Amino acid sequence: MLLFAYLILYFLLVFVLRSILLWRKTGINPLTFKKTDNAHDYNGKVFTFITIFELIVVGIYAFKNEWYEYLLPFWYLENPILQKIGWALLVISLIVVWISQSQMANSWRIGIDENNKTKLVTNRMFSISRNPIFLGIMIANIGLFLVIPNAFTLLITSLSTQIRLEEEFLKREFGNEYIQYAEKVRRWI
């Protein structure tokens, strides 16, 4: 039950509240995915599916434990120490994502925004990782896997396609400035 509540809080803070705050401040909707079939918008559909699927998996764990065996649990990884590490990673993730979003300020988007020009953010968290928000989300996915290790929580640990699309966009948008930044700062850490 606690894990389900935490996951809802996580999504509300880093996606819903952050989107509302940016929209109120700038009038720009930070959700950039459309209904087309290009790679970017397809990733948006996959992300939505994964988010709903993640809530269902955690909901089964929290409310229908007798169904949990159908999620193909890795019983040999179910131990209190790994669960505590998983919870620590979930909390660290929320902190990393929230701080990184704050540091992006008006430049933060969910996806690629080709309509509204932003600034290239390269300082603070972005001087350590080119993708600290994705890094934070990856930390959350690993944490979730450690708390409830099963085939489905293992499946949700990949984000690299969207990162590569965004990096290609940033090269086009910022040219040499982004290329020089990418030479100094690694993709993950």
N, C-alpha and C positions, 0 to 999 in steps of 0.2 A: 504494500500500500504506500509506504514512504517513497519507494523508488518511482512509482507512478506519479505521485504528487510532485516529486522533484522534477521529473521530466516535463510535466505540464508547466511548472514554474519556469524551468529553463527555456522552453519554447516561447512562453509569454514574454519573458524578459528580453531574450536576444533577438527575437523576430518580431513579435507583435508590438511590444512597448517601444523598442528601438525604432521600428517603422513609423509608429504614430508620432514619436518625438521629432523625427526627421521631417516627416510630412508637415507637421504643424510649424516647424521652424522655417522650412524652405518652400513649402507648397509642392514638393516633388515626391511622387510615389517611389519609394526605393525598390519596390518589387518590379523587376524589369523583364521577367519572363512573359512571353506572349503565347499565342496558340498556334504558331507556325510549326513546321517540322524540321527547322534547322537544328544543328547540334546544340546550340545554346538553349533554345526553348525546349528541346527534348530533355536536356539535363534538368531543366526546371520541373518537368513532369516526373522525371525519375526521383528528384529530390522530394517532391510532394508525396509520391508513392512511398518512398523510404520512410519519411516522417510519419505517415499514417500507419505504415507497417510496424514501425518501431513502437508506436503507442499501443498497437494491438498486441504485440509480443509482450511488452511490459504489463499491459492490462491482463493478459492471460496469466502471467507470473503472479501478479498481485491479487487477482480476483477469482481465477479459475485454475488454481494450482494443479488440480487433477488432470488438466489438459496439457500441462507443461511438458510432459514426456513426448508429446507430438512435435515439440520444437527441437527435438534431437539434442538434449542437453549433454554437455561434456562433463559427466559426473565426476571424473577424475580431477577436474579443475575447480570443483565446488568446495572451497574451504574458506574459513573465516579470514585468514590473512590476505588471500587474494581479493576477497570481497572488500576488506578495509582499504586495500590499495586502490581498488576500483572506485570506491566512494571518494577517496582523496583525489583521484584523477577527475571525477565528475565535478567536484568543487573547484579544483584548479582550472578546469576547462571553462567554467562559468566566469571565473575571474579574468582569465586570459581573453576570452571573447568579448566580455563587457568593456574591458580596458582598451582593447584594440579597436572596437567600434567607436568608443569615445574619442580615441586619438585620430580616427579617420574623420570624425565630425561630419561635416556636410558632404564629404566624398563617399561615405558609406552607402553601398547598394547591395541588394540581393540579386546578383547577376551582373550583366554588362549593360550599362546605360549609354547608348550611342546618341541620345538626344540632349542630354544635359552635361555640359563640360564640368569636370571636377579638377581638383589639384592632385598631383602625385604625392602621396604621403610616404616619406622615407625615413622619418625620425622615430625616436622612442621604440616601441615594440617592432616597428617596421625596419629598424636598423639591425634587428636580430634575425628576423624572418620576413621574407617578402609576403608571406601569407599567414600572419599570426591568427586570423579568425579561422581559417581552414585548419590550422594547426590545433587551435583550441577545440574545434569540432571533432577532429580526429582523436584528440585526447579523451573527449567525452565518449566517443564510440568505443575506444579501447577500455575505458573505465566501465562502461555498460557491459561489455563482454566479460570483464572480470567479475562483476557483480552477479550477472546471470549468464554464464558461459553456455552458449548453445549455437547450433548451426546458423541461426538467423541473426543473432547479434554479431557473429563473426562476419557474416555477409555484408553488413552495412559499414565496413571500415574503409571504403575507397572513395576518394574525392578527386583524384588527380585529373580526370577529364575536364572538369569545370575550371580547375586551376590553370591548365594549359590553354584553354580558350580565353580566359581572362588575361593571361600573360601575353598572348598574341595580340589581343585588343590593346593592351597597354603599350606594346611596342609600336603599334600603328598610331596610337593617340599621342604618345610622348616621345617617340623616336629615340634619339641619342640619350636623352635624360634617363629614360627607363633602361636602356641597354647598359649604360654605365652603372646604374643602381643595381641591376641584376648581376653584373660582374663582381660587385662588392658584397652583396647580401645573398645568401643561399635561399632556395625555394622554401625549405622547411625550417631549418635552424642552423 
